[in-house]
Amino acid sequence: MPTKKLLSISEFAKIAQTTRRTLIFYDQKDIFKLAKIAENGYRYYSYGQLYQIGFILGLRDLGLSVEEIKDYLSDDSSDALNKKLSPLRQKIEQRIQNLQQILTILRQKESHNTQLRNTDFYVAKKCFLPKREFWCSDFKADCSEKEIARAYSDSIKKLVQA
């Protein structure tokens, strides 16, 4: 009868994109057990365990504590587990949305070839542009910066009040 191919701890850690120390730590904390310990003390894991370690590493990446991860893994009831997973799913969806916004900003910065250093993305700043003609609310052909700022401020106030 053929035996399943087992992976050494180093091979498994490499495939799972983690470290040997992390696997040993999770074993000591009773979160993730190895498939077999050989007589010489070597630790072995199966390919089937990759899904579970991926889930555990994902939970850690979300900032869950060891105890919280234990709690997720110990639940045998589907309903109870689903109740726990729902807020977690919402947290992940929010994180994805935040990362999408950051990606959009980075793409804009790439396409405009602007520097990211010393840039406050959410702070309004005064910048000086080459002299151009602007539209003003009072239909003057030549607007000053002050008039443009006033028109902009008025339009923002109207939007906020709406």
KEVO-72890 format. One record per residue (C-alpha): residue number from 0; z, y negated, x negated. Coordinates in Angstrom, 2 decimals. Example, Ala and Ser with C-alpha at 12.3 -4.5 7.8 and 13.67 -1.06 7.14 Angstrom:
<dovexs>
<dovex><n>0</n><w>7.80</w><v>4.50</v><u>-12.30</u></dovex>
<dovex><n>1</n><w>7.14</w><v>1.06</v><u>-13.67</u></dovex>
</dovexs>
This chain:
<dovexs>
<dovex><n>0</n><w>0.00</w><v>0.00</v><u>0.00</u></dovex>
<dovex><n>1</n><w>-1.10</w><v>-3.33</v><u>-1.57</u></dovex>
<dovex><n>2</n><w>1.61</w><v>-5.93</v><u>-2.07</u></dovex>
<dovex><n>3</n><w>1.10</w><v>-9.59</v><u>-1.25</u></dovex>
<dovex><n>4</n><w>0.25</w><v>-11.80</v><u>-4.20</u></dovex>
<dovex><n>5</n><w>3.29</w><v>-13.84</v><u>-5.11</u></dovex>
<dovex><n>6</n><w>3.27</w><v>-17.06</v><u>-7.05</u></dovex>
<dovex><n>7</n><w>5.65</w><v>-17.99</v><u>-9.83</u></dovex>
<dovex><n>8</n><w>7.78</w><v>-21.05</v><u>-9.21</u></dovex>
<dovex><n>9</n><w>5.57</w><v>-23.13</v><u>-11.52</u></dovex>
<dovex><n>10</n><w>2.35</w><v>-22.00</v><u>-9.81</u></dovex>
<dovex><n>11</n><w>3.83</w><v>-22.62</v><u>-6.37</u></dovex>
<dovex><n>12</n><w>5.18</w><v>-26.06</v><u>-7.34</u></dovex>
<dovex><n>13</n><w>1.77</w><v>-27.07</v><u>-8.69</u></dovex>
<dovex><n>14</n><w>-0.06</w><v>-25.98</v><u>-5.52</u></dovex>
<dovex><n>15</n><w>2.58</w><v>-27.63</v><u>-3.30</u></dovex>
<dovex><n>16</n><w>2.38</w><v>-30.81</v><u>-5.41</u></dovex>
<dovex><n>17</n><w>6.09</w><v>-30.85</v><u>-6.16</u></dovex>
<dovex><n>18</n><w>8.35</w><v>-29.81</v><u>-9.02</u></dovex>
<dovex><n>19</n><w>10.23</w><v>-26.65</v><u>-9.95</u></dovex>
<dovex><n>20</n><w>13.45</w><v>-28.65</v><u>-9.77</u></dovex>
<dovex><n>21</n><w>12.72</w><v>-29.68</v><u>-6.17</u></dovex>
<dovex><n>22</n><w>12.16</w><v>-26.05</v><u>-5.15</u></dovex>
<dovex><n>23</n><w>15.39</w><v>-24.98</v><u>-6.82</u></dovex>
<dovex><n>24</n><w>17.25</w><v>-27.86</v><u>-5.18</u></dovex>
<dovex><n>25</n><w>15.97</w><v>-26.91</v><u>-1.69</u></dovex>
<dovex><n>26</n><w>16.94</w><v>-23.29</v><u>-2.36</u></dovex>
<dovex><n>27</n><w>20.46</w><v>-24.34</v><u>-3.35</u></dovex>
<dovex><n>28</n><w>20.74</w><v>-26.46</v><u>-0.19</u></dovex>
<dovex><n>29</n><w>19.54</w><v>-23.53</v><u>1.98</u></dovex>
<dovex><n>30</n><w>16.52</w><v>-25.46</v><u>3.19</u></dovex>
<dovex><n>31</n><w>13.72</w><v>-23.47</v><u>1.59</u></dovex>
<dovex><n>32</n><w>14.26</w><v>-19.95</v><u>0.32</u></dovex>
<dovex><n>33</n><w>12.04</w><v>-18.17</v><u>-2.13</u></dovex>
<dovex><n>34</n><w>10.25</w><v>-14.94</v><u>-1.23</u></dovex>
<dovex><n>35</n><w>11.61</w><v>-12.85</v><u>-4.09</u></dovex>
<dovex><n>36</n><w>13.78</w><v>-12.95</v><u>-7.19</u></dovex>
<dovex><n>37</n><w>12.64</w><v>-10.48</v><u>-9.81</u></dovex>
<dovex><n>38</n><w>15.08</w><v>-8.42</v><u>-11.87</u></dovex>
<dovex><n>39</n><w>14.55</w><v>-10.83</v><u>-14.76</u></dovex>
<dovex><n>40</n><w>15.63</w><v>-13.78</v><u>-12.52</u></dovex>
<dovex><n>41</n><w>12.14</w><v>-15.21</v><u>-12.05</u></dovex>
<dovex><n>42</n><w>11.55</w><v>-16.88</v><u>-8.71</u></dovex>
<dovex><n>43</n><w>8.47</w><v>-16.03</v><u>-6.63</u></dovex>
<dovex><n>44</n><w>6.95</w><v>-17.58</v><u>-3.53</u></dovex>
<dovex><n>45</n><w>4.21</w><v>-16.48</v><u>-1.15</u></dovex>
<dovex><n>46</n><w>1.13</w><v>-18.45</v><u>-0.11</u></dovex>
<dovex><n>47</n><w>2.46</w><v>-18.36</v><u>3.44</u></dovex>
<dovex><n>48</n><w>5.37</w><v>-20.58</v><u>2.41</u></dovex>
<dovex><n>49</n><w>3.09</w><v>-23.50</v><u>1.53</u></dovex>
<dovex><n>50</n><w>3.00</w><v>-24.74</v><u>5.14</u></dovex>
<dovex><n>51</n><w>6.80</w><v>-24.82</v><u>5.37</u></dovex>
<dovex><n>52</n><w>7.30</w><v>-26.61</v><u>2.04</u></dovex>
<dovex><n>53</n><w>4.59</w><v>-29.08</v><u>3.03</u></dovex>
<dovex><n>54</n><w>6.52</w><v>-29.84</v><u>6.22</u></dovex>
<dovex><n>55</n><w>9.79</w><v>-30.23</v><u>4.30</u></dovex>
<dovex><n>56</n><w>8.21</w><v>-32.51</v><u>1.69</u></dovex>
<dovex><n>57</n><w>6.64</w><v>-34.56</v><u>4.48</u></dovex>
<dovex><n>58</n><w>10.03</w><v>-35.02</v><u>6.15</u></dovex>
<dovex><n>59</n><w>11.53</w><v>-36.14</v><u>2.84</u></dovex>
<dovex><n>60</n><w>8.65</w><v>-38.56</v><u>2.35</u></dovex>
<dovex><n>61</n><w>9.56</w><v>-40.07</v><u>5.73</u></dovex>
<dovex><n>62</n><w>13.05</w><v>-40.69</v><u>4.40</u></dovex>
<dovex><n>63</n><w>14.93</w><v>-37.92</v><u>6.21</u></dovex>
<dovex><n>64</n><w>18.07</w><v>-36.66</v><u>4.54</u></dovex>
<dovex><n>65</n><w>18.66</w><v>-33.06</v><u>3.51</u></dovex>
<dovex><n>66</n><w>20.99</w><v>-32.60</v><u>6.48</u></dovex>
<dovex><n>67</n><w>18.40</w><v>-34.01</v><u>8.91</u></dovex>
<dovex><n>68</n><w>15.76</w><v>-31.65</v><u>7.52</u></dovex>
<dovex><n>69</n><w>18.17</w><v>-28.72</v><u>7.94</u></dovex>
<dovex><n>70</n><w>18.66</w><v>-29.80</v><u>11.53</u></dovex>
<dovex><n>71</n><w>14.89</w><v>-29.76</v><u>12.20</u></dovex>
<dovex><n>72</n><w>14.46</w><v>-26.36</v><u>10.57</u></dovex>
<dovex><n>73</n><w>17.43</w><v>-24.72</v><u>12.28</u></dovex>
<dovex><n>74</n><w>16.33</w><v>-25.42</v><u>15.85</u></dovex>
<dovex><n>75</n><w>15.14</w><v>-22.24</v><u>17.59</u></dovex>
<dovex><n>76</n><w>14.57</w><v>-23.87</v><u>20.99</u></dovex>
<dovex><n>77</n><w>11.06</w><v>-25.29</v><u>21.46</u></dovex>
<dovex><n>78</n><w>12.26</w><v>-27.89</v><u>23.95</u></dovex>
<dovex><n>79</n><w>15.06</w><v>-29.12</v><u>21.71</u></dovex>
<dovex><n>80</n><w>12.74</w><v>-29.24</v><u>18.71</u></dovex>
<dovex><n>81</n><w>10.10</w><v>-31.15</v><u>20.67</u></dovex>
<dovex><n>82</n><w>12.70</w><v>-33.74</v><u>21.67</u></dovex>
<dovex><n>83</n><w>13.56</w><v>-34.22</v><u>17.99</u></dovex>
<dovex><n>84</n><w>9.92</w><v>-34.30</v><u>16.89</u></dovex>
<dovex><n>85</n><w>8.85</w><v>-36.97</v><u>19.40</u></dovex>
<dovex><n>86</n><w>10.64</w><v>-39.92</v><u>17.68</u></dovex>
<dovex><n>87</n><w>9.50</w><v>-38.55</v><u>14.34</u></dovex>
<dovex><n>88</n><w>5.89</w><v>-38.52</v><u>15.54</u></dovex>
<dovex><n>89</n><w>6.29</w><v>-42.12</v><u>16.73</u></dovex>
<dovex><n>90</n><w>7.69</w><v>-43.11</v><u>13.32</u></dovex>
<dovex><n>91</n><w>4.68</w><v>-41.50</v><u>11.63</u></dovex>
<dovex><n>92</n><w>2.23</w><v>-43.21</v><u>13.99</u></dovex>
<dovex><n>93</n><w>3.87</w><v>-46.58</v><u>13.26</u></dovex>
<dovex><n>94</n><w>3.67</w><v>-45.92</v><u>9.53</u></dovex>
<dovex><n>95</n><w>-0.03</w><v>-45.02</v><u>9.86</u></dovex>
<dovex><n>96</n><w>-0.64</w><v>-48.25</v><u>11.77</u></dovex>
<dovex><n>97</n><w>1.14</w><v>-50.26</v><u>9.05</u></dovex>
<dovex><n>98</n><w>-0.88</w><v>-48.52</v><u>6.34</u></dovex>
<dovex><n>99</n><w>-4.10</w><v>-49.23</v><u>8.29</u></dovex>
<dovex><n>100</n><w>-3.21</w><v>-52.94</v><u>8.29</u></dovex>
<dovex><n>101</n><w>-2.57</w><v>-52.88</v><u>4.56</u></dovex>
<dovex><n>102</n><w>-5.86</w><v>-51.05</v><u>4.02</u></dovex>
<dovex><n>103</n><w>-7.71</w><v>-53.70</v><u>6.04</u></dovex>
<dovex><n>104</n><w>-6.17</w><v>-56.46</v><u>3.91</u></dovex>
<dovex><n>105</n><w>-7.09</w><v>-54.63</v><u>0.71</u></dovex>
<dovex><n>106</n><w>-10.69</w><v>-54.18</v><u>1.88</u></dovex>
<dovex><n>107</n><w>-10.89</w><v>-57.89</v><u>2.71</u></dovex>
<dovex><n>108</n><w>-9.50</w><v>-58.75</v><u>-0.70</u></dovex>
<dovex><n>109</n><w>-12.03</w><v>-56.44</v><u>-2.37</u></dovex>
<dovex><n>110</n><w>-14.96</w><v>-57.86</v><u>-0.45</u></dovex>
<dovex><n>111</n><w>-13.95</w><v>-61.44</v><u>-1.22</u></dovex>
<dovex><n>112</n><w>-12.97</w><v>-60.57</v><u>-4.79</u></dovex>
<dovex><n>113</n><w>-9.69</w><v>-62.44</v><u>-4.56</u></dovex>
<dovex><n>114</n><w>-6.57</w><v>-61.85</v><u>-6.58</u></dovex>
<dovex><n>115</n><w>-3.67</w><v>-59.94</v><u>-5.05</u></dovex>
<dovex><n>116</n><w>-1.20</w><v>-61.29</v><u>-7.57</u></dovex>
<dovex><n>117</n><w>1.17</w><v>-64.00</v><u>-6.31</u></dovex>
<dovex><n>118</n><w>-0.22</w><v>-63.72</v><u>-2.80</u></dovex>
<dovex><n>119</n><w>2.02</w><v>-64.02</v><u>0.22</u></dovex>
<dovex><n>120</n><w>0.06</w><v>-62.29</v><u>2.98</u></dovex>
<dovex><n>121</n><w>2.15</w><v>-63.58</v><u>5.86</u></dovex>
<dovex><n>122</n><w>2.81</w><v>-67.14</v><u>4.72</u></dovex>
<dovex><n>123</n><w>0.61</w><v>-70.06</v><u>5.70</u></dovex>
<dovex><n>124</n><w>-0.44</w><v>-72.05</v><u>2.66</u></dovex>
<dovex><n>125</n><w>-2.35</w><v>-75.25</v><u>2.15</u></dovex>
<dovex><n>126</n><w>-5.49</w><v>-74.66</v><u>0.17</u></dovex>
<dovex><n>127</n><w>-8.11</w><v>-77.08</v><u>-1.04</u></dovex>
<dovex><n>128</n><w>-11.69</w><v>-76.32</v><u>-0.12</u></dovex>
<dovex><n>129</n><w>-14.87</w><v>-78.00</v><u>-1.28</u></dovex>
<dovex><n>130</n><w>-15.77</w><v>-81.03</v><u>0.83</u></dovex>
<dovex><n>131</n><w>-17.52</w><v>-79.88</v><u>4.00</u></dovex>
<dovex><n>132</n><w>-18.14</w><v>-81.15</v><u>7.47</u></dovex>
<dovex><n>133</n><w>-15.66</w><v>-79.93</v><u>10.08</u></dovex>
<dovex><n>134</n><w>-15.52</w><v>-80.04</v><u>13.81</u></dovex>
<dovex><n>135</n><w>-12.71</w><v>-82.16</v><u>15.23</u></dovex>
<dovex><n>136</n><w>-11.41</w><v>-82.32</v><u>18.74</u></dovex>
<dovex><n>137</n><w>-12.00</w><v>-86.07</v><u>19.05</u></dovex>
<dovex><n>138</n><w>-15.71</w><v>-85.69</v><u>18.11</u></dovex>
<dovex><n>139</n><w>-15.63</w><v>-87.78</v><u>14.95</u></dovex>
<dovex><n>140</n><w>-18.30</w><v>-86.95</v><u>12.42</u></dovex>
<dovex><n>141</n><w>-16.02</w><v>-87.42</v><u>9.43</u></dovex>
<dovex><n>142</n><w>-12.55</w><v>-85.84</v><u>9.80</u></dovex>
<dovex><n>143</n><w>-9.68</w><v>-86.15</v><u>7.39</u></dovex>
<dovex><n>144</n><w>-7.43</w><v>-83.26</v><u>6.42</u></dovex>
<dovex><n>145</n><w>-4.66</w><v>-84.78</v><u>8.50</u></dovex>
<dovex><n>146</n><w>-6.88</w><v>-84.88</v><u>11.61</u></dovex>
<dovex><n>147</n><w>-7.97</w><v>-81.29</v><u>11.09</u></dovex>
<dovex><n>148</n><w>-4.35</w><v>-80.19</v><u>10.67</u></dovex>
<dovex><n>149</n><w>-3.34</w><v>-82.05</v><u>13.84</u></dovex>
<dovex><n>150</n><w>-6.19</w><v>-80.46</v><u>15.84</u></dovex>
<dovex><n>151</n><w>-5.28</w><v>-77.03</v><u>14.51</u></dovex>
<dovex><n>152</n><w>-1.60</w><v>-77.55</v><u>15.29</u></dovex>
<dovex><n>153</n><w>-2.40</w><v>-78.70</v><u>18.83</u></dovex>
<dovex><n>154</n><w>-4.57</w><v>-75.64</v><u>19.48</u></dovex>
<dovex><n>155</n><w>-1.86</w><v>-73.29</v><u>18.15</u></dovex>
<dovex><n>156</n><w>0.75</w><v>-74.95</v><u>20.40</u></dovex>
<dovex><n>157</n><w>-1.53</w><v>-74.44</v><u>23.40</u></dovex>
<dovex><n>158</n><w>-1.96</w><v>-70.76</v><u>22.51</u></dovex>
<dovex><n>159</n><w>1.79</w><v>-70.25</v><u>22.16</u></dovex>
<dovex><n>160</n><w>2.48</w><v>-71.93</v><u>25.50</u></dovex>
<dovex><n>161</n><w>-0.13</w><v>-69.79</v><u>27.30</u></dovex>
</dovexs>
